[in-house]
């Protein structure tokens, strides 16, 4: 699962993101459309804290 590039939680009732999300080092897209999480006003996730912009 570490090579997963797209994670789609669209149209789900998920209330929080899995704590294992940072382990998905190849993740490029996190889709939340229509989920309970998409209702959040601001969602800031550092998916790869080792990369500095």
C-alpha positions as CSV (number, residue, x, y, z in Angstrom):
1,X,0.0,0.0,0.0
2,X,3.0,2.4,0.3
3,X,2.9,2.9,-3.4
4,X,-0.7,4.0,-3.5
5,X,-0.9,7.2,-5.5
6,X,-4.6,8.1,-5.4
7,X,-6.8,7.7,-2.3
8,X,-10.5,8.3,-2.9
9,X,-12.8,9.0,0.0
10,X,-15.4,10.7,-2.1
11,X,-19.0,10.2,-1.1
12,X,-18.1,8.4,2.1
13,X,-19.0,9.1,5.7
14,X,-15.4,9.2,6.9
15,X,-15.0,11.6,9.8
16,X,-11.3,11.7,10.1
17,X,-8.2,10.7,8.1
18,X,-6.4,7.5,9.0
19,X,-3.3,8.0,11.2
20,X,-1.4,5.8,8.8
21,X,-1.8,8.4,6.0
22,X,1.7,9.8,6.3
23,X,3.0,6.3,5.5
24,X,1.6,6.6,2.0
25,X,4.8,8.2,0.6
26,X,3.7,8.0,-3.0
27,X,0.3,9.6,-2.5
28,X,-0.4,12.3,-5.0
29,X,-4.1,12.8,-4.8
30,X,-6.5,12.7,-1.8
31,X,-10.1,12.9,-3.1
32,X,-12.7,14.1,-0.6
33,X,-15.6,15.4,-2.8
34,X,-19.0,14.7,-1.2
35,X,-17.5,13.2,2.0
36,X,-18.0,14.5,5.5
37,X,-14.4,15.7,5.4
38,X,-15.0,17.9,2.3
39,X,-17.3,20.0,4.5
40,X,-14.3,21.3,6.6
41,X,-13.5,24.9,5.9
42,X,-9.8,24.3,5.9
43,X,-7.9,21.0,5.6
44,X,-4.1,21.2,5.7
45,X,-2.2,18.0,5.5
46,X,1.5,17.6,5.1
47,X,1.6,14.4,3.2
48,X,5.4,14.3,3.0
49,X,7.0,16.3,5.8
50,X,10.5,15.4,4.5
51,X,10.1,17.6,1.4
52,X,10.6,21.3,2.1
53,X,9.1,23.9,-0.3
